[in-house]
Amino acid sequence: MEQDQSREDAWALETLAIRAGHHRTAEQEHSEPIFPTSSFVYASAAEAARKFKGEEPGNVYSRFTNPTVHTFERRLAAMEGGERCVATSSGMSAILSTALALLSAGDEIVASRSLFGSTVSLFDKYLGKLGITTRYVELSDLAAWEAAITPATKLLFAETPSNPLSEVVDIAALAEIAHRHGALLAIDNCFLTPALQKPIELGADLVIHSATKYLDGQGRAIGGAVVGRERELEELFGVVRTCGPCLSPFNAWVFTKGLETLNLRMRAHCDNAQALAEWLEAHPAVVRVHYSGLASHPQHVLARRQQQGCGAVLGFEVAGGREAAWSVIDATRLLSITGNLGDVKSTITHPATTTHGRLSDEQRAAAGIAEGLIRVAVGLEALDDIRADLACGLDALA
Ligand SMILES: *Cc1c(COP(=O)(O)O)cnc(C)c1O
């Protein structure tokens, strides 16, 4: 029994996060149920035949559809303002499924240079094998995006703000460029989530998520999702249904419950990150802070206009290169030394030797990843404790 969906259109994001897509069974349980089942049974052979043919709606097999996964998809689609969502087994399989759904041999992608490392490998190594080529451009340089487009370009792909320098691109302007050239725009919205940025409202065609990050928010499960229009999503659903990178019901349930607190968590993440960035910027041992919430950030005005908050991933540079950065990291006690982000637990990492370690020295320099750069994904511990831990780390340089 689904609740009255006609009201959903009028609901605010906070309400959608808690109520949208709720599927209640005949037991009338209050909280969202989990359906850990591979398949479904029918009252008769005739019903089975109708459901297999798609003449009657209903679940057949959990690689195709599952009620728990459906609740997560409905809720995220409503929050992103998209017609439909398809959930996937990971953020990477969300990107792979998007490519398989939309692109063929000979097609081209134009993408921002500062992308998640595995996304670059997927584009270059694996889509490359299928005859799909990717050109990379500077994220915030709209003229470079337009210049890289050819008649074969079908997809523009960006992460904004970028990791770890918090660069921002004007999504509405980029969507206009994409559409003028008959291409689609996909935005990886992992860093801000619909709580802080709604790319579809700004003109993007597809929103991609690693649900592993803030949608869960507590580091418990791997999953992903794509949100967009019915037309593209029906094709994407076909890819997931046939090729099999479907989301498990248990993980879908974890993410659904994660969405309920997303708005509160993201605001708290932003508050901690903003205060930490301001403190770091004033610290004598810090050379530079990269965070779009700071007035010193080159796209600060755009970020404030386009985003409802600046997220919780920030970079800061210390003098003395790799050795200095490592000594700061090693002197912290509270922060977890890990490349992960999107967790209530704060994390710290040295991008040049971890998340961006696969790049050549020239590529790293072009991407602005200095040897003295440290990335912090700010969690929800008390600000004073996070600050004290970093102060302790920075004291190692004295
Ligand atoms: C983590 C991440 C991904 C990949 O997601 P997985 O769930 O790890 O497969 C894609 N894009 C961004 C921006 C990410 O941070």
PDBQT file of the ligand as one rigid body, heavy atoms in Angstrom, charges set to zero:
ROOT
HETATM    1  C1  LIG A 401      33.249   7.337  -4.453  1.00  0.00    +0.000 C 
HETATM    2  C2  LIG A 401      32.916   8.089  -5.673  1.00  0.00    +0.000 A 
HETATM    3  C3  LIG A 401      32.495   7.428  -6.841  1.00  0.00    +0.000 A 
HETATM    4  C4  LIG A 401      32.439   5.921  -6.943  1.00  0.00    +0.000 C 
HETATM    5  O1  LIG A 401      31.496   5.384  -6.079  1.00  0.00    +0.000 OA
HETATM    6  P1  LIG A 401      31.591   3.898  -5.466  1.00  0.00    +0.000 P 
HETATM    7  O2  LIG A 401      30.334   3.784  -4.683  1.00  0.00    +0.000 OA
HETATM    8  O3  LIG A 401      32.843   3.831  -4.662  1.00  0.00    +0.000 OA
HETATM    9  O4  LIG A 401      31.627   2.956  -6.630  1.00  0.00    +0.000 OA
HETATM   10  C5  LIG A 401      32.159   8.199  -7.931  1.00  0.00    +0.000 A 
HETATM   11  N1  LIG A 401      32.239   9.550  -7.902  1.00  0.00    +0.000 NA
HETATM   12  C6  LIG A 401      32.650  10.219  -6.796  1.00  0.00    +0.000 A 
HETATM   13  C7  LIG A 401      32.712  11.696  -6.815  1.00  0.00    +0.000 C 
HETATM   14  C8  LIG A 401      33.008   9.508  -5.650  1.00  0.00    +0.000 A 
HETATM   15  O5  LIG A 401      33.435  10.177  -4.570  1.00  0.00    +0.000 OA
ENDROOT
TORSDOF 0
